[in-house]
Amino acid sequence: MADYGIIDQTLILREISMIILVVYLLGIGVFGYRQEGIFSAIRLTDISNARISGKISPEIEREFKYRKSGLQDQEITMLLSELNRIMKSGQPWVNCDLNIQDLAKQLNTSVHKLSRVINEHFGKNFFDYINSYRLAAVKKMLGNPVNNDQKIMAIAYDCGFNSKSAFYAIFRKNTGMSPIEFRMKNQPERSTVFSN
């Protein structure tokens, strides 16, 4: 006996599921198309290429990169102030394992916001920013005759560096000389002792 009057329920469920899926995918497509920046005429690669060719400044590039971050000027100022206070008084940079997540937690902010403040206001990435504090401390200690008995790498480790090769590379890149040359140049009485 055939059931000609009854429609297969599984067929109806399958068709309804397909219709829902198609509507969902169309909705995602329309939403994505309407997002500013996804299909805009200017892309970050275009801006980077323009900067390399000298047509755009790094400041404009950073402004474009962060224009939709939602970080207000007042919040930036407060975060910058707190960052400077912590870096000078708390000296978190002496911890060789310091990462941006740890510092953001100390500042009670997000990693994205902290990264933006460092990039925009110092023109550096997180590691270059932290290493600038470490390097300044090393240079100060190498220039002080009180530390003449300390080995250079002991000073570097005390200031947060954790690798000899990285320390020497960063030091030479930023000063144009080796730590030994820097120490001798910044302690004239020490260099005359070695030259005699």
C-alpha positions as MATLAB code, in Angstrom:
seq = 'MADYGIIDQTLILREISMIILVVYLLGIGVFGYRQEGIFSAIRLTDISNARISGKISPEIEREFKYRKSGLQDQEITMLLSELNRIMKSGQPWVNCDLNIQDLAKQLNTSVHKLSRVINEHFGKNFFDYINSYRLAAVKKMLGNPVNNDQKIMAIAYDCGFNSKSAFYAIFRKNTGMSPIEFRMKNQPERSTVFSN';
ca = [
       0.000    0.000    0.000;
       1.436    3.354   -1.025;
       1.118    6.604    0.981;
       0.624    9.148   -1.779;
      -0.860   11.843    0.464;
       1.945   11.955    3.085;
       5.060   14.099    2.346;
       8.355   12.706    3.486;
       9.252   14.690    6.639;
      13.001   14.170    6.232;
      12.834   15.780    2.794;
      11.120   18.863    4.255;
      13.695   19.132    7.090;
      16.524   18.866    4.583;
      15.059   21.642    2.413;
      14.437   23.925    5.401;
      17.989   23.336    6.629;
      19.399   24.254    3.213;
      17.326   27.452    3.073;
      18.497   28.479    6.566;
      22.130   27.769    5.627;
      21.885   29.832    2.418;
      20.288   32.784    4.274;
      22.965   32.573    6.988;
      25.815   32.583    4.456;
      24.287   35.496    2.553;
      23.956   37.407    5.840;
      27.629   36.844    6.670;
      28.623   37.953    3.188;
      26.615   41.183    3.364;
      27.899   41.923    6.881;
      31.490   41.349    5.799;
      31.122   43.495    2.708;
      29.763   46.392    4.750;
      32.746   46.381    7.154;
      34.957   49.415    6.648;
      38.496   48.552    5.690;
      37.889   45.060    4.341;
      37.043   46.180    0.825;
      38.445   49.710    0.998;
      40.659   51.181   -1.673;
      43.577   51.572    0.758;
      45.257   48.471    2.143;
      47.998   48.262    4.767;
      50.354   46.810    2.164;
      49.715   49.853   -0.041;
      50.531   52.121    2.900;
      53.705   50.164    3.693;
      54.819   50.343    0.065;
      54.082   54.077    0.017;
      56.099   54.561    3.218;
      59.066   52.654    1.786;
      59.002   54.818   -1.328;
      58.858   57.935    0.884;
      55.278   58.899    0.025;
      53.838   58.397    3.518;
      55.228   58.963    6.979;
      55.328   56.312    9.725;
      53.019   58.535   11.814;
      50.278   58.403    9.169;
      50.735   54.659    8.849;
      50.328   54.184   12.610;
      47.249   56.427   12.599;
      45.667   54.318    9.834;
      46.585   51.094   11.590;
      44.965   52.102   14.893;
      42.087   54.295   13.704;
      39.418   51.778   14.724;
      40.944   50.635   18.014;
      38.515   52.656   20.140;
      41.265   54.009   22.398;
      40.475   57.609   23.378;
      43.122   60.344   23.737;
      42.489   60.679   27.469;
      42.932   56.931   27.958;
      46.140   57.017   25.911;
      47.509   59.854   28.057;
      46.674   58.024   31.290;
      48.136   54.753   30.028;
      51.291   56.490   28.829;
      51.709   58.226   32.181;
      51.232   54.979   34.111;
      53.602   53.131   31.774;
      56.337   55.727   32.313;
      55.807   55.599   36.088;
      56.040   51.800   36.238;
      59.051   51.632   33.919;
      61.002   54.130   36.020;
      59.971   53.184   39.551;
      59.090   49.504   39.261;
      61.796   48.598   36.740;
      59.949   45.555   35.354;
      62.512   45.412   32.534;
      65.095   43.800   34.859;
      63.015   40.619   34.608;
      64.519   38.814   31.613;
      61.243   36.912   31.093;
      59.081   40.051   30.913;
      56.516   39.920   28.116;
      53.813   42.295   26.940;
      51.093   40.269   28.659;
      52.799   40.676   32.047;
      53.272   44.404   31.571;
      49.678   44.873   30.383;
      48.495   43.043   33.494;
      50.578   45.368   35.717;
      49.000   48.340   33.948;
      45.515   46.808   34.146;
      45.003   47.199   30.396;
      44.835   45.043   27.297;
      47.830   43.902   25.278;
      46.418   45.664   22.212;
      46.138   49.028   23.973;
      49.627   48.759   25.452;
      51.079   47.775   22.097;
      49.401   50.759   20.461;
      50.763   53.215   23.045;
      54.301   51.853   22.708;
      54.182   51.836   18.900;
      52.620   55.282   18.553;
      54.514   57.190   21.211;
      57.927   55.557   21.098;
      58.017   54.282   17.504;
      59.211   50.887   18.743;
      57.860   47.413   19.202;
      57.558   46.006   22.721;
      60.952   44.288   22.803;
      62.846   47.289   21.428;
      61.095   49.472   23.994;
      62.013   47.199   26.911;
      65.568   46.747   25.631;
      66.014   50.529   25.477;
      65.553   50.642   29.268;
      67.896   47.712   29.743;
      70.491   49.291   27.484;
      70.302   52.643   29.283;
      70.883   50.885   32.604;
      73.849   48.930   31.230;
      75.414   52.089   29.780;
      74.964   53.903   33.085;
      76.608   51.073   34.998;
      79.463   50.706   32.490;
      80.152   54.431   32.761;
      80.371   54.314   36.550;
      83.867   53.463   37.910;
      82.236   51.846   40.948;
      81.259   48.933   38.680;
      84.745   48.361   37.228;
      85.111   45.070   39.086;
      81.881   43.705   37.638;
      82.033   41.732   34.420;
      80.117   43.192   31.506;
      77.826   40.182   31.161;
      77.040   40.243   34.890;
      75.898   43.835   34.428;
      73.889   42.878   31.341;
      72.171   40.006   33.174;
      71.419   42.299   36.152;
      69.740   44.713   33.730;
      67.457   42.064   32.223;
      69.337   40.723   29.210;
      69.345   36.931   29.081;
      71.577   36.211   26.089;
      75.156   37.268   25.475;
      74.807   37.317   21.689;
      71.551   39.314   21.795;
      73.044   41.762   24.277;
      76.165   42.381   22.197;
      74.117   42.773   19.000;
      71.696   45.247   20.603;
      74.512   47.160   22.261;
      76.526   47.514   19.058;
      73.438   48.429   17.018;
      72.507   51.231   19.421;
      75.939   52.594   20.334;
      78.118   51.711   17.360;
      80.682   50.084   19.634;
      81.191   47.040   21.796;
      80.470   47.194   25.550;
      84.223   47.001   26.248;
      84.910   49.968   23.953;
      82.042   51.868   25.558;
      83.375   51.220   29.058;
      86.860   52.349   28.105;
      85.625   55.449   26.282;
      83.386   56.520   29.154;
      86.018   56.032   31.835;
      89.061   58.064   30.715;
      91.151   57.102   33.748;
      90.545   53.416   32.954;
      91.597   53.788   29.290;
      94.889   55.509   30.226;
      95.719   52.629   32.584;
      95.232   50.088   29.754;
      97.148   52.123   27.168;
     100.309   52.382   29.333;
];
